[in-house]
Amino acid sequence: MVGQRIRYYRKTKGLTQEELAQGICSVSYLSKIEKGDAKSSEEVINLLCERLGISPEEVDNNEILEMLNEWNMMMVHRKFKDADSFFPVLNGKMKLVFEPELLVKFELFKARYLLINDKIPEAEEILAKVNTYHLELSKVNQFYYYSFNAFYYIFIKDYKSALRDIKKAEDLYSFIDLTVTEIGYLFYLIAVTYSNLYRISTVNQYAYKAIEIFDKEYNYSRSADCQILLGISSRRVRNYEQAIYHFNQALKYSKPFKDDYTTGVIYHNLGFVFSCQKEHKKAIEYLLKGLDYKGSDSENVINTYYLLSKEYYNIKDYKNSKKYLDQGIGLIKQKDEYYFHFKMLDYILTDKDIKDIEEFLSKDVIPYFEKQNIWEYLSSYSERLADIYFDQSLYKRASIYYRKANNSRKKIF
């Protein structure tokens, strides 16, 4: 068995037999060790393993499988600090493993771990490597591959690809042995994907299926995640009373367990609901609570800064509006949706000429949200441009964008 491990790690590191054997043993002797044909010298084995950076000790594969599953469940249960502490221990143990099924499973779980820790390029590299042979994997590892690939696509906002892969994972789950909580997490991930595609009825279908599982398993932090999705769906269809209900349900889960970040997300979304209802001061109150819980130094507050800037502008508090505008712009790293939100607010705050706003909306903002299929904002910005044209008595142009706004709203279902 040690010979097979030596061969595996030699190939993994891109070494020839000549390169590995140099100064330790003959190439023919190494070849026999790898094939299990030679009675191995302990000294030679130790030297070969040392050169490869692995241990000559054997491991219990069942023990490794248990450790892998335990690490994965830490992430499923959002015990991220435990997962951080466990990773170095498991990583050390994996250096003793030769079994391909376990090695692939470790790589897949590691990709998930890297995504959770916002190390997207490293996760992408692992998933791209596994992609080259993913059709040869066992059904369970295929399930994890498709699930984590979908998770990756959600991170990079390629939601159509995420949907393609998460549906493949769904096709596999009934054929493999998963924990009930893992099935609940699958339903949750499907709901997240549909939420980003504005497929409201399907979001609700999967979110309720996930909640049923998480509540039975007492996994209330994940139940809170599902209630947040249901609240967002209700807000998007302007059922504000139902949205507030779901967000308050989520608070019942998050606050007793001192899940500050999730509590911050909930308060942000409650602020968003009151913003939609034009209750500007109440919106600001909840958005500021959201900042308190999320932590104002986090990059995850950019959406809250945007809404605060917008709401302070609505109550004519231009100083605070500019404050949060500047803080939000400082966090922008690429031309994503918040680049356009903040730029639009900046145009308004600095009294840009209406022609500049009109051009920015028609040539930059609306095409971006249309390309990204972000129907909610495509609708609102199209309506804003239509109003500008209407006020200028350009009724034909106005009708084009009113129609675009209405068609966008119809796609939120």
C-alpha positions as a Markdown table, in Angstrom:
| # | Residue | x | y | z |
|---|---|---|---|---|
| 1 | Met | 0.0 | 0.0 | 0.0 |
| 2 | Val | 2.8 | 2.4 | 0.8 |
| 3 | Gly | 4.2 | 1.7 | -2.7 |
| 4 | Gln | 0.9 | 2.8 | -4.3 |
| 5 | Arg | 0.9 | 6.0 | -2.1 |
| 6 | Ile | 4.5 | 6.8 | -3.2 |
| 7 | Arg | 3.5 | 6.3 | -6.9 |
| 8 | Tyr | 0.4 | 8.5 | -6.5 |
| 9 | Tyr | 2.2 | 11.4 | -4.8 |
| 10 | Arg | 5.2 | 11.1 | -7.2 |
| 11 | Lys | 2.8 | 11.6 | -10.1 |
| 12 | Thr | 0.9 | 14.3 | -8.3 |
| 13 | Lys | 4.1 | 16.3 | -7.9 |
| 14 | Gly | 5.1 | 15.7 | -11.5 |
| 15 | Leu | 8.3 | 13.7 | -10.7 |
| 16 | Thr | 9.7 | 11.0 | -12.8 |
| 17 | Gln | 11.0 | 7.8 | -11.2 |
| 18 | Glu | 14.5 | 8.9 | -12.0 |
| 19 | Glu | 14.0 | 12.2 | -10.2 |
| 20 | Leu | 12.5 | 10.6 | -7.1 |
| 21 | Ala | 15.0 | 7.8 | -6.9 |
| 22 | Gln | 18.1 | 10.0 | -7.4 |
| 23 | Gly | 20.5 | 9.5 | -4.5 |
| 24 | Ile | 18.2 | 7.1 | -2.7 |
| 25 | Cys | 17.8 | 3.9 | -4.7 |
| 26 | Ser | 17.9 | 2.5 | -8.2 |
| 27 | Val | 15.0 | 3.3 | -10.6 |
| 28 | Ser | 14.3 | -0.4 | -11.0 |
| 29 | Tyr | 14.0 | -0.8 | -7.2 |
| 30 | Leu | 11.6 | 2.2 | -7.0 |
| 31 | Ser | 9.5 | 0.7 | -9.7 |
| 32 | Lys | 9.2 | -2.6 | -7.8 |
| 33 | Ile | 8.3 | -0.7 | -4.6 |
| 34 | Glu | 5.6 | 1.2 | -6.4 |
| 35 | Lys | 4.2 | -2.1 | -7.8 |
| 36 | Gly | 4.5 | -3.8 | -4.4 |
| 37 | Asp | 6.8 | -6.4 | -5.9 |
| 38 | Ala | 9.8 | -5.6 | -3.6 |
| 39 | Lys | 10.4 | -6.2 | 0.1 |
| 40 | Ser | 10.9 | -2.5 | 1.0 |
| 41 | Ser | 13.7 | -1.2 | 3.1 |
| 42 | Glu | 12.3 | 1.0 | 5.9 |
| 43 | Glu | 15.2 | 3.4 | 5.4 |
| 44 | Val | 14.5 | 3.7 | 1.7 |
| 45 | Ile | 10.8 | 4.1 | 2.2 |
| 46 | Asn | 11.4 | 6.9 | 4.8 |
| 47 | Leu | 13.7 | 8.7 | 2.4 |
| 48 | Leu | 11.3 | 8.5 | -0.5 |
| 49 | Cys | 8.4 | 9.7 | 1.6 |
| 50 | Glu | 10.6 | 12.6 | 3.0 |
| 51 | Arg | 11.4 | 13.7 | -0.5 |
| 52 | Leu | 7.7 | 13.6 | -1.4 |
| 53 | Gly | 6.7 | 15.5 | 1.8 |
| 54 | Ile | 4.5 | 12.7 | 3.0 |
| 55 | Ser | 4.5 | 10.3 | 6.0 |
| 56 | Pro | 5.3 | 6.6 | 5.5 |
| 57 | Glu | 2.7 | 5.7 | 8.1 |
| 58 | Glu | -0.5 | 4.0 | 7.0 |
| 59 | Val | -4.0 | 5.3 | 8.0 |
| 60 | Asp | -7.4 | 3.9 | 8.6 |
| 61 | Asn | -9.6 | 4.9 | 5.7 |
| 62 | Asn | -12.8 | 4.6 | 7.7 |
| 63 | Glu | -11.4 | 7.0 | 10.3 |
| 64 | Ile | -10.5 | 9.4 | 7.5 |
| 65 | Leu | -13.9 | 9.2 | 6.0 |
| 66 | Glu | -15.5 | 9.9 | 9.4 |
| 67 | Met | -13.2 | 13.0 | 9.8 |
| 68 | Leu | -14.1 | 14.2 | 6.3 |
| 69 | Asn | -17.8 | 13.9 | 7.0 |
| 70 | Glu | -17.4 | 15.6 | 10.4 |
| 71 | Trp | -15.6 | 18.6 | 8.8 |
| 72 | Asn | -18.2 | 18.9 | 6.1 |
| 73 | Met | -21.0 | 18.9 | 8.6 |
| 74 | Met | -19.3 | 21.6 | 10.6 |
| 75 | Met | -19.7 | 23.8 | 7.5 |
| 76 | Val | -23.2 | 22.7 | 6.9 |
| 77 | His | -24.1 | 23.6 | 10.5 |
| 78 | Arg | -22.2 | 26.9 | 10.1 |
| 79 | Lys | -19.7 | 26.0 | 12.8 |
| 80 | Phe | -17.0 | 27.8 | 10.9 |
| 81 | Lys | -14.6 | 28.4 | 13.8 |
| 82 | Asp | -14.7 | 24.6 | 14.5 |
| 83 | Ala | -14.1 | 24.0 | 10.8 |
| 84 | Asp | -11.1 | 26.3 | 10.9 |
| 85 | Ser | -9.6 | 24.5 | 13.9 |
| 86 | Phe | -10.2 | 21.1 | 12.3 |
| 87 | Phe | -8.7 | 21.8 | 8.9 |
| 88 | Pro | -5.0 | 21.6 | 9.9 |
| 89 | Val | -5.5 | 18.3 | 11.7 |
| 90 | Leu | -7.4 | 16.8 | 8.7 |
| 91 | Asn | -4.9 | 18.3 | 6.2 |
| 92 | Gly | -2.1 | 16.5 | 8.1 |
| 93 | Lys | -3.9 | 13.2 | 8.1 |
| 94 | Met | -4.6 | 13.5 | 4.3 |
| 95 | Lys | -0.9 | 13.3 | 3.6 |
| 96 | Leu | -1.1 | 9.6 | 4.6 |
| 97 | Val | -4.1 | 8.8 | 2.4 |
| 98 | Phe | -3.8 | 7.1 | -1.0 |
| 99 | Glu | -7.4 | 6.1 | -1.6 |
| 100 | Pro | -8.6 | 8.2 | -4.6 |
| 101 | Glu | -12.3 | 8.5 | -3.4 |
| 102 | Leu | -11.1 | 10.0 | -0.1 |
| 103 | Leu | -8.6 | 12.3 | -1.8 |
| 104 | Val | -11.3 | 13.7 | -4.2 |
| 105 | Lys | -13.8 | 14.1 | -1.4 |
| 106 | Phe | -11.2 | 16.1 | 0.6 |
| 107 | Glu | -10.5 | 18.3 | -2.4 |
| 108 | Leu | -14.2 | 19.0 | -2.9 |
| 109 | Phe | -14.8 | 19.8 | 0.8 |
| 110 | Lys | -11.7 | 22.0 | 0.7 |
| 111 | Ala | -13.2 | 23.9 | -2.3 |
| 112 | Arg | -16.3 | 24.5 | -0.1 |
| 113 | Tyr | -14.1 | 25.6 | 2.8 |
| 114 | Leu | -12.2 | 28.0 | 0.5 |
| 115 | Leu | -15.4 | 29.5 | -0.8 |
| 116 | Ile | -16.8 | 30.1 | 2.7 |
| 117 | Asn | -13.5 | 31.9 | 3.5 |
| 118 | Asp | -13.8 | 34.0 | 0.3 |
| 119 | Lys | -10.8 | 32.4 | -1.4 |
| 120 | Ile | -12.5 | 32.2 | -4.7 |
| 121 | Pro | -9.5 | 31.7 | -7.1 |
| 122 | Glu | -8.1 | 28.8 | -5.0 |
| 123 | Ala | -11.6 | 27.1 | -4.9 |
| 124 | Glu | -12.0 | 27.7 | -8.7 |
| 125 | Glu | -8.6 | 26.0 | -9.3 |
| 126 | Ile | -9.7 | 22.9 | -7.4 |
| 127 | Leu | -13.1 | 22.7 | -9.0 |
| 128 | Ala | -11.5 | 23.2 | -12.5 |
| 129 | Lys | -9.2 | 20.3 | -11.8 |
| 130 | Val | -12.0 | 18.0 | -10.6 |
| 131 | Asn | -14.0 | 19.0 | -13.7 |
| 132 | Thr | -11.5 | 17.3 | -16.0 |
| 133 | Tyr | -12.6 | 13.9 | -14.5 |
| 134 | His | -15.9 | 14.5 | -12.8 |
| 135 | Leu | -17.8 | 12.1 | -14.9 |
| 136 | Glu | -15.6 | 9.3 | -13.6 |
| 137 | Leu | -16.5 | 10.1 | -9.9 |
| 138 | Ser | -18.7 | 8.0 | -7.7 |
| 139 | Lys | -22.3 | 9.3 | -7.4 |
| 140 | Val | -21.7 | 10.8 | -4.0 |
| 141 | Asn | -18.6 | 12.7 | -5.1 |
| 142 | Gln | -20.4 | 13.8 | -8.2 |
| 143 | Phe | -23.2 | 15.2 | -6.0 |
| 144 | Tyr | -20.6 | 17.2 | -4.0 |
| 145 | Tyr | -18.9 | 18.4 | -7.1 |
| 146 | Tyr | -22.1 | 19.7 | -8.6 |
| 147 | Ser | -23.3 | 21.2 | -5.3 |
| 148 | Phe | -20.0 | 23.1 | -4.7 |
| 149 | Asn | -19.7 | 24.1 | -8.3 |
| 150 | Ala | -23.1 | 25.7 | -8.0 |
| 151 | Phe | -22.0 | 27.4 | -4.8 |
| 152 | Tyr | -19.0 | 28.8 | -6.7 |
| 153 | Tyr | -21.2 | 30.1 | -9.5 |
| 154 | Ile | -23.4 | 31.8 | -7.0 |
| 155 | Phe | -20.3 | 33.6 | -5.6 |
| 156 | Ile | -19.3 | 34.9 | -9.0 |
| 157 | Lys | -23.0 | 35.7 | -9.8 |
| 158 | Asp | -23.3 | 33.3 | -12.8 |
| 159 | Tyr | -26.7 | 32.1 | -11.7 |
| 160 | Lys | -27.7 | 30.3 | -14.8 |
| 161 | Ser | -24.6 | 28.0 | -14.5 |
| 162 | Ala | -25.4 | 27.6 | -10.8 |
| 163 | Leu | -28.9 | 26.5 | -11.6 |
| 164 | Arg | -27.6 | 24.0 | -14.2 |
| 165 | Asp | -25.3 | 22.3 | -11.6 |
| 166 | Ile | -27.5 | 22.4 | -8.6 |
| 167 | Lys | -30.3 | 20.7 | -10.6 |
| 168 | Lys | -27.7 | 18.0 | -11.5 |
| 169 | Ala | -27.0 | 17.6 | -7.7 |
| 170 | Glu | -30.8 | 17.4 | -7.1 |
| 171 | Asp | -31.0 | 14.6 | -9.7 |
| 172 | Leu | -28.4 | 12.6 | -7.8 |
| 173 | Tyr | -29.3 | 13.1 | -4.1 |
| 174 | Ser | -32.0 | 10.3 | -3.9 |
| 175 | Phe | -29.4 | 7.7 | -5.1 |
| 176 | Ile | -26.8 | 8.4 | -2.4 |
| 177 | Asp | -26.6 | 8.3 | 1.4 |
| 178 | Leu | -26.9 | 11.8 | 2.7 |
| 179 | Thr | -27.8 | 13.1 | 6.1 |
| 180 | Val | -31.2 | 14.8 | 6.4 |
| 181 | Thr | -29.5 | 18.1 | 7.1 |
| 182 | Glu | -27.5 | 17.8 | 3.9 |
| 183 | Ile | -30.7 | 17.3 | 2.0 |
| 184 | Gly | -32.1 | 20.4 | 3.7 |
| 185 | Tyr | -29.0 | 22.4 | 2.7 |
| 186 | Leu | -29.4 | 21.2 | -0.9 |
| 187 | Phe | -33.0 | 22.5 | -0.9 |
| 188 | Tyr | -31.8 | 25.8 | 0.6 |
| 189 | Leu | -29.1 | 26.2 | -2.1 |
| 190 | Ile | -31.6 | 25.5 | -4.8 |
| 191 | Ala | -33.8 | 28.2 | -3.2 |
| 192 | Val | -30.9 | 30.7 | -3.1 |
| 193 | Thr | -30.2 | 30.0 | -6.8 |
| 194 | Tyr | -33.8 | 30.6 | -7.8 |
| 195 | Ser | -33.9 | 33.7 | -5.6 |
| 196 | Asn | -31.1 | 35.2 | -7.6 |
| 197 | Leu | -33.0 | 34.4 | -10.8 |
| 198 | Tyr | -36.2 | 36.1 | -9.4 |
| 199 | Arg | -38.2 | 32.8 | -9.6 |
| 200 | Ile | -40.3 | 33.6 | -6.6 |
| 201 | Ser | -42.7 | 30.7 | -6.5 |
| 202 | Thr | -39.9 | 28.2 | -6.9 |
| 203 | Val | -37.9 | 29.9 | -4.1 |
| 204 | Asn | -40.8 | 29.5 | -1.8 |
| 205 | Gln | -41.3 | 25.9 | -2.7 |
| 206 | Tyr | -37.7 | 24.9 | -1.8 |
| 207 | Ala | -37.3 | 27.3 | 1.1 |
| 208 | Tyr | -40.3 | 25.7 | 2.9 |
| 209 | Lys | -39.0 | 22.2 | 2.2 |
| 210 | Ala | -35.7 | 23.2 | 3.7 |
| 211 | Ile | -37.3 | 24.9 | 6.8 |
| 212 | Glu | -39.3 | 21.7 | 7.5 |
| 213 | Ile | -36.0 | 19.7 | 7.7 |
| 214 | Phe | -34.0 | 22.3 | 9.6 |
| 215 | Asp | -36.7 | 22.9 | 12.2 |
| 216 | Lys | -36.9 | 19.1 | 12.9 |
| 217 | Glu | -33.1 | 19.0 | 13.2 |
| 218 | Tyr | -33.1 | 22.0 | 15.5 |
| 219 | Asn | -30.8 | 23.7 | 13.0 |
| 220 | Tyr | -32.3 | 27.1 | 13.6 |
| 221 | Ser | -29.5 | 29.2 | 12.0 |
| 222 | Arg | -30.3 | 27.5 | 8.7 |
| 223 | Ser | -34.0 | 28.0 | 9.3 |
| 224 | Ala | -33.3 | 31.7 | 9.7 |
| 225 | Asp | -31.5 | 31.7 | 6.3 |
| 226 | Cys | -34.6 | 30.2 | 4.7 |
| 227 | Gln | -37.0 | 32.8 | 6.4 |
| 228 | Ile | -34.8 | 35.5 | 5.0 |
| 229 | Leu | -35.2 | 34.1 | 1.5 |
| 230 | Leu | -39.0 | 34.0 | 1.9 |
| 231 | Gly | -38.9 | 37.6 | 3.2 |
| 232 | Ile | -37.0 | 38.8 | 0.2 |
| 233 | Ser | -39.4 | 37.0 | -2.1 |
| 234 | Ser | -42.4 | 38.7 | -0.4 |
| 235 | Arg | -40.8 | 42.1 | -0.7 |
| 236 | Arg | -40.1 | 41.6 | -4.4 |
| 237 | Val | -43.8 | 41.0 | -5.1 |
| 238 | Arg | -44.7 | 43.9 | -2.8 |
| 239 | Asn | -46.3 | 41.8 | -0.1 |
| 240 | Tyr | -44.7 | 43.9 | 2.6 |
| 241 | Glu | -46.7 | 42.5 | 5.5 |
| 242 | Gln | -45.7 | 39.0 | 4.7 |
| 243 | Ala | -42.1 | 40.1 | 4.2 |
| 244 | Ile | -42.0 | 41.6 | 7.7 |
| 245 | Tyr | -43.5 | 38.4 | 9.1 |
| 246 | His | -40.7 | 36.3 | 7.6 |
| 247 | Phe | -38.0 | 38.6 | 8.7 |
| 248 | Asn | -39.3 | 38.6 | 12.3 |
| 249 | Gln | -39.5 | 34.8 | 12.2 |
| 250 | Ala | -35.8 | 34.9 | 11.2 |
| 251 | Leu | -35.0 | 37.2 | 14.1 |
| 252 | Lys | -36.5 | 34.7 | 16.5 |
| 253 | Tyr | -33.9 | 32.2 | 15.3 |
| 254 | Ser | -30.9 | 34.4 | 15.1 |
| 255 | Lys | -31.0 | 36.6 | 18.2 |
| 256 | Pro | -31.2 | 33.8 | 20.9 |
| 257 | Phe | -28.2 | 32.2 | 19.3 |
| 258 | Lys | -26.3 | 35.5 | 19.1 |
| 259 | Asp | -25.8 | 35.1 | 15.4 |
| 260 | Asp | -24.9 | 38.8 | 14.9 |
| 261 | Tyr | -24.2 | 38.8 | 11.2 |
| 262 | Thr | -27.5 | 37.1 | 10.3 |
| 263 | Thr | -29.3 | 39.5 | 12.7 |
| 264 | Gly | -27.6 | 42.3 | 10.8 |
| 265 | Val | -28.8 | 40.9 | 7.5 |
| 266 | Ile | -32.4 | 40.7 | 8.8 |
| 267 | Tyr | -32.4 | 44.3 | 10.1 |
| 268 | His | -31.0 | 45.4 | 6.7 |
| 269 | Asn | -33.9 | 43.6 | 4.9 |
| 270 | Leu | -36.5 | 45.1 | 7.3 |
| 271 | Gly | -35.0 | 48.5 | 6.5 |
| 272 | Phe | -35.4 | 47.7 | 2.8 |
| 273 | Val | -39.1 | 46.8 | 3.3 |
| 274 | Phe | -39.7 | 50.2 | 5.0 |
| 275 | Ser | -37.8 | 51.9 | 2.3 |
| 276 | Cys | -40.1 | 50.4 | -0.3 |
| 277 | Gln | -43.1 | 51.6 | 1.8 |
| 278 | Lys | -41.5 | 55.1 | 1.8 |
| 279 | Glu | -41.3 | 55.0 | 5.6 |
| 280 | His | -37.9 | 56.7 | 5.4 |
| 281 | Lys | -37.1 | 57.3 | 9.1 |
| 282 | Lys | -38.1 | 53.8 | 10.0 |
| 283 | Ala | -36.0 | 52.4 | 7.2 |
| 284 | Ile | -33.0 | 54.4 | 8.5 |
| 285 | Glu | -33.6 | 53.1 | 12.0 |
| 286 | Tyr | -33.5 | 49.4 | 10.9 |
| 287 | Leu | -30.6 | 50.0 | 8.5 |
| 288 | Leu | -28.5 | 51.5 | 11.2 |
| 289 | Lys | -29.3 | 48.5 | 13.4 |
| 290 | Gly | -28.2 | 46.3 | 10.6 |
| 291 | Leu | -24.8 | 48.1 | 10.5 |
| 292 | Asp | -24.4 | 47.6 | 14.2 |
| 293 | Tyr | -24.8 | 43.9 | 14.0 |
| 294 | Lys | -22.9 | 43.3 | 10.7 |
| 295 | Gly | -19.9 | 45.5 | 11.7 |
| 296 | Ser | -19.3 | 48.6 | 9.8 |
| 297 | Asp | -15.8 | 47.5 | 8.7 |
| 298 | Ser | -17.1 | 44.5 | 6.8 |
| 299 | Glu | -17.3 | 44.6 | 3.0 |
| 300 | Asn | -20.7 | 43.0 | 3.3 |
| 301 | Val | -22.2 | 46.4 | 4.3 |
| 302 | Ile | -22.1 | 48.0 | 0.9 |
| 303 | Asn | -25.8 | 47.3 | 0.3 |
| 304 | Thr | -26.7 | 48.9 | 3.6 |
| 305 | Tyr | -24.6 | 52.0 | 2.8 |
| 306 | Tyr | -26.4 | 52.3 | -0.4 |
| 307 | Leu | -29.9 | 52.2 | 1.2 |
| 308 | Leu | -28.8 | 54.6 | 3.9 |
| 309 | Ser | -27.5 | 57.1 | 1.4 |
| 310 | Lys | -30.7 | 56.8 | -0.5 |
| 311 | Glu | -33.0 | 57.2 | 2.5 |
| 312 | Tyr | -31.1 | 60.1 | 4.0 |
| 313 | Tyr | -31.4 | 61.8 | 0.6 |
| 314 | Asn | -35.2 | 61.2 | 0.7 |
| 315 | Ile | -35.5 | 63.1 | 4.0 |
| 316 | Lys | -33.2 | 65.8 | 2.6 |
| 317 | Asp | -30.3 | 65.0 | 5.0 |
| 318 | Tyr | -27.7 | 65.5 | 2.3 |
| 319 | Lys | -24.7 | 65.4 | 4.7 |
| 320 | Asn | -25.4 | 61.9 | 5.9 |
| 321 | Ser | -26.4 | 60.8 | 2.4 |
| 322 | Lys | -23.0 | 61.9 | 1.1 |
| 323 | Lys | -21.3 | 60.3 | 4.0 |
| 324 | Tyr | -22.7 | 56.8 | 3.3 |
| 325 | Leu | -22.3 | 57.4 | -0.5 |
| 326 | Asp | -18.6 | 58.0 | 0.0 |
| 327 | Gln | -18.2 | 55.0 | 2.3 |
| 328 | Gly | -20.0 | 52.7 | -0.2 |
| 329 | Ile | -18.0 | 53.9 | -3.2 |
| 330 | Gly | -14.8 | 53.2 | -1.2 |
| 331 | Leu | -15.8 | 49.5 | -1.0 |
| 332 | Ile | -16.5 | 49.0 | -4.7 |
| 333 | Lys | -13.9 | 46.8 | -6.4 |
| 334 | Gln | -15.5 | 46.2 | -9.7 |
| 335 | Lys | -18.3 | 47.4 | -12.0 |
| 336 | Asp | -21.1 | 45.5 | -10.4 |
| 337 | Glu | -24.6 | 46.5 | -9.5 |
| 338 | Tyr | -23.6 | 48.7 | -6.6 |
| 339 | Tyr | -21.2 | 50.7 | -8.8 |
| 340 | Phe | -24.3 | 51.7 | -10.9 |
| 341 | His | -26.5 | 52.3 | -7.8 |
| 342 | Phe | -23.9 | 54.6 | -6.2 |
| 343 | Lys | -23.0 | 56.4 | -9.4 |
| 344 | Met | -26.7 | 57.1 | -10.0 |
| 345 | Leu | -27.0 | 58.5 | -6.4 |
| 346 | Asp | -23.9 | 60.6 | -6.9 |
| 347 | Tyr | -25.3 | 62.1 | -10.1 |
| 348 | Ile | -28.5 | 63.1 | -8.1 |
| 349 | Leu | -26.6 | 64.4 | -5.1 |
| 350 | Thr | -24.2 | 66.5 | -7.2 |
| 351 | Asp | -27.1 | 68.0 | -9.3 |
| 352 | Lys | -25.8 | 66.5 | -12.6 |
| 353 | Asp | -27.5 | 67.8 | -15.7 |
| 354 | Ile | -30.6 | 65.8 | -16.6 |
| 355 | Lys | -29.1 | 65.0 | -20.0 |
| 356 | Asp | -26.1 | 63.3 | -18.2 |
| 357 | Ile | -28.5 | 61.3 | -16.0 |
| 358 | Glu | -30.6 | 60.4 | -19.1 |
| 359 | Glu | -27.5 | 59.2 | -21.0 |
| 360 | Phe | -26.1 | 57.2 | -18.0 |
| 361 | Leu | -29.4 | 55.5 | -17.5 |
| 362 | Ser | -29.9 | 54.6 | -21.2 |
| 363 | Lys | -26.3 | 53.6 | -22.1 |
| 364 | Asp | -24.9 | 52.1 | -18.9 |
| 365 | Val | -27.4 | 51.4 | -16.1 |
| 366 | Ile | -30.3 | 49.8 | -17.9 |
| 367 | Pro | -28.2 | 47.7 | -20.3 |
| 368 | Tyr | -26.2 | 46.4 | -17.3 |
| 369 | Phe | -29.3 | 45.2 | -15.3 |
| 370 | Glu | -30.9 | 43.8 | -18.5 |
| 371 | Lys | -27.8 | 41.8 | -19.3 |
| 372 | Gln | -27.6 | 40.5 | -15.7 |
| 373 | Asn | -31.3 | 39.7 | -15.6 |
| 374 | Ile | -31.7 | 41.7 | -12.4 |
| 375 | Trp | -35.4 | 42.4 | -13.1 |
| 376 | Glu | -36.1 | 44.4 | -9.9 |
| 377 | Tyr | -33.7 | 47.2 | -10.7 |
| 378 | Leu | -34.2 | 47.0 | -14.5 |
| 379 | Ser | -37.8 | 47.8 | -13.8 |
| 380 | Ser | -37.1 | 50.7 | -11.4 |
| 381 | Tyr | -34.4 | 52.4 | -13.5 |
| 382 | Ser | -36.5 | 51.9 | -16.7 |
| 383 | Glu | -39.4 | 53.6 | -15.0 |
| 384 | Arg | -37.1 | 56.5 | -13.8 |
| 385 | Leu | -35.9 | 57.1 | -17.4 |
| 386 | Ala | -39.5 | 56.8 | -18.7 |
| 387 | Asp | -40.5 | 59.6 | -16.2 |
| 388 | Ile | -37.6 | 61.8 | -17.4 |
| 389 | Tyr | -38.8 | 61.4 | -21.0 |
| 390 | Phe | -42.4 | 62.0 | -20.0 |
| 391 | Asp | -41.5 | 65.2 | -18.3 |
| 392 | Gln | -39.8 | 66.4 | -21.5 |
| 393 | Ser | -43.0 | 65.5 | -23.5 |
| 394 | Leu | -41.0 | 62.7 | -25.3 |
| 395 | Tyr | -44.0 | 60.4 | -25.0 |
| 396 | Lys | -42.9 | 57.8 | -27.6 |
| 397 | Arg | -39.5 | 57.3 | -25.8 |
| 398 | Ala | -41.3 | 57.2 | -22.4 |
| 399 | Ser | -43.7 | 54.5 | -23.6 |
| 400 | Ile | -40.7 | 52.3 | -24.6 |
| 401 | Tyr | -39.2 | 52.4 | -21.1 |
| 402 | Tyr | -42.6 | 52.1 | -19.3 |
| 403 | Arg | -43.1 | 49.0 | -21.3 |
| 404 | Lys | -39.7 | 47.7 | -20.4 |
| 405 | Ala | -40.4 | 48.4 | -16.7 |
| 406 | Asn | -43.7 | 46.5 | -16.8 |
| 407 | Asn | -42.2 | 43.5 | -18.7 |
| 408 | Ser | -39.4 | 43.3 | -16.1 |
| 409 | Arg | -41.9 | 43.2 | -13.3 |
| 410 | Lys | -43.7 | 40.3 | -15.0 |
| 411 | Lys | -40.5 | 38.3 | -14.8 |
| 412 | Ile | -40.5 | 38.4 | -11.0 |
| 413 | Phe | -42.8 | 35.4 | -10.4 |
